Amino acid sequence: MENYEELALSHKISMMAFVDDNCSSCIKLEPIIKELKDLGMPIYKINIPRNLDLVERYSVDEIPTVVVFKNGRILDHISGLHQKDEYLKFTCYFT
């Protein structure tokens, strides 16, 4: 298994999307995640039940939650499902 945390922290800007397979909002987030990946954003899907240590470390208390990192530090914490633009605004850091 890859170390998603290490991968996420190795980029200038990256995201970790905390999701669960049984979450309808997480399913609705999928196309946004795909679009971000297509734009070149390093985004890693973290399955919550399989990664409880990361859930605790990044204070994930709502799903979905997207944690945005810049230079290895948390830049933003987006909890719940939001409009696509809320996530896309972070692409300005690598374009």
N, C-alpha and C positions, 0 to 999 in steps of 0.2 A: 504494500500500500504506500502511496506517495505521501510525503509530509506536506500537506497543503499549507500549513502555517508557514513553514520555511519558504515554500515557493511564493506565497503571497508577500512575505516580508522582503523578498529579494528584488522586487520591482520598485521603480520610482512611485508608481501609483498602481494599486490593485484592489480587488474586492474579494470578500468571502461572503457567500450567500448561504445563510443557515436556513435549511428547508427540511420538510418532512414529506414523505411520499403520500400521506393521507391528508394533506392540507390543501384545501381548494385555492387559497390565496397563493400558495407556493406554485401550484400548477399554472395559475394565471401569470406568475412572474417568469415562467420559463421562456416565453418569446422575448422578453426584455433581456434576460441573461444571454440568450442567443445573439441578439442584436449587439449587445455590448462586446461579446466575443468577436463577432464579425468586424467590429470597429477596431479591434486590437486590444481591448481592455483585458488584462489578466484577471479573470474572475473564476473563483473556485467554489463549486457547490459543496457544502458541508452537510452531510446527512446528520441531523440532530441526534437520533437515537444511537448512532454509531460513534459519535464524537462528543460525548458529554463533558469531557475535559475542556474542549474548546468552547463549548456552550457556557461553561462556568467562567472560564478565563476572560471571555469577551462580554460577559453579563447579558447574554441573550435570554430575554424573558418573554418575547413575543415572536411568533413566526408568521411570515418570514421576517428575517432580519438580515440586512446587508451591512457589513462592516467595511468601511472604506479606509484604506491605508495609503499614506503618502510618506515615502522614505522610511518605511518600517514603523511608523507611528500612526495611531488611529486619527484619521481626519474627520470622520463622521460615522454615525451609527443610525441607520435608517430602519426603523421598526415598523412592521405592517406592510401592506401593499400600497404603493403610491403610483402616481402617474409616471409614465416612461421618462419624462423630462427630469424628474427628481433624480434619477439614476444617471441619465445621459450627461448631466451638467458636469460630471467629474471627468469626462473624456477630454476636457480642455487642458488637463494637466499633462497629457502626452501627445497632443496634436500641435 
